[in-house]
C-alpha cells in the first residue's frame, strides 16, 4: 500500500520529526505499508468512523491518524501524544480532515 500525506500540515510535521525518534517512525510506517489494515496492536488501533492511529512509542510518543481508500493510506493528522487519552481536539481535527478529503475524492 502507498502512504500519502493528505495535507501540508501533516507533511511538515513528518519532515520535522526529531532525528532520535525518526527510525521508530520510519519502522512504523514501513509496517503500516506492508500490513495495511491487518496491522494491529501495539502498532495500530482503530479510532472508529474509518480512522486509525499509528502508535509510535518512545521518549516522545507520536500518533499518526490515518484512513484507507483505493489501496492507499492517507495520513490525516500527526501529533505528539502527551496524555493517556488522545485529546478530543486532535480527533475532531482528524475527522474534519477525513470529511474534507472524502468530499474531494468522491
Residue, then its C-alpha position, 0 to 999 in steps of 0.5 A: x500500500x502507498x502512504x500519502x500525506x493528505x495535507x501540508x500540515x501533516x507533511x511538515x510535521x513528518x519532515x520535522x520529526x526529531x532525528x532520535x525518534x525518526x527510525x521508530x517512525x520510519x519502522x512504523x510506517x514501513x509496517x503500516x505499508x506492508x500490513x495495511x489494515x491487518x496491522x494491529x496492536x501495539x502498532x495500530x488501533x482503530x479510532x472508529x468512523x474509518x480512522x486509525x492511529x499509528x502508535x509510535x512509542x518512545x521518549x516522545x510518543x507520536x500518533x499518526x491518524x490515518x484512513x484507507x481508500x483505493x489501496x492507499x493510506x492517507x495520513x490525516x493528522x500527526x501529533x505528539x501524544x502527551x496524555x493517556x487519552x488522545x485529546x478530543x481536539x486532535x480527533x475532531x481535527x482528524x475527522x474534519x480532515x477525513x470529511x474534507x478529503x472524502x468530499x474531494x475524492x468522491 
